[in-house]
């Protein structure tokens, strides 16, 4: 069974930085695209950043120039480096990955990690 486990959230002051990690565990799978989403209280979940297996990236306009997504395929892990954080970045951040085996393909979600940015 495949699991995505996130870490790295926390409380930080505005202007600070955090680095989120999301590791996929299990056996017998490969990963295509990996993404970070976030959901603030009372708002819909939104895409923050994505990265393909080849390393192509895309970002929400609100985080361009401040956040960087990367991945280490050797350890099935995706990262989100968040700099110049703003109070409006406060949300639960979720990892998402397109994972497949020889006869199946599933989109997996992590459990979420809280990021709180104080003003």
N, C-alpha and C positions, 0 to 999 in steps of 0.2 A: 504494500500500500504506500502511495506517495503522500508525503506531507510537506507543506511549506511552513517554515518556522521563521518568524520575524524577530528582530531585536534592534535595539539602539534608540528607541524613543525616549522621551523624557521632557523635563521642564528646562527651558532656556530663555534668557532675556532677548529682547529684540536686538537684532544685529549679530546674534550669536550663530553657532553652527551645530549641526548634528549629522551623524552618519547612520543611516538605516541599513540593515542587512536582512536578506531573506535567503535561506538555504533550503533546497529541495532534498529530501531524504527518501530512501527507498531503493528498490532494485529494478533493473530491467526497463529503464525508460530513457527517453531523450527529451530535450526541451527546445522548443522553437522560441517564440517571442516571450519576453518577460516584461512586466509593467508594474508601476506603482500607481495606485489610486488613493484618494483621500475622501473622507466624509466628515464634514463639520456638522455640529448640532443643528437640526432643522433644515439641512440642505441635502441635495442629492449627491451621491457618490460621483466624483469626477476623476478623469484621467489626469495624472500629473506628468508621467514620463513613461516612455517605452523604449525597448531595445531589442533588436532582432538577434538571431543566433550569430549573424555575421557582424554585429556591432553597430548597425545603423540605429540612430536614436531620433526621438521626437519628444517635444515638450509642450506643455500647456503654456500659453502666452504669459500667464501670471508668474511663471517660475523661470522663464528663459533668462539665462545669464546669472542665475543664482543657484540653481540645482543642477547636479550632474548625475546621470545614471550610467552605471557600468556593470559589467558582469565578469565572473571568473568561471568559464565553462568547465575547467578541471574539477571544480568543487561544487558545481551547480548552484552558484550563488549570485544574486543580483544585489547591487548596492545603490543607495541614493545619498549622495553628498549634498547637504542642504546648508547653504551659506546665506548670510545677510537675511536671516529669518525675520519675519514680520508677524505681528499678532494675528493677521488674517490667514497665516499658514497653520494655525491651530486646528487640529483635526485628528481623527484616527486614520492612520495610513495602512493601506492593505497592499500586499504583494499578490500579483496574479501571474500565472504562467500557463502557456500552452504546452502540455506534456503529452507524449505519445509513446506507445509501445508498438509491438509488431502488428497487433490487430486492433488497437484502440487508440483513442485520442480524447483527452479531457482537459477542460480548463479548470485549474485549481486556484483556490484562494487561501491565503494565510489567515491567521486569526485576528490580525490587526495589532498595531502598536500606537499608543497615544503620543502625540507631539503637542506640547503646550508652549506657546511663545508669549511671554509676559511683556507688557509695555513699560 
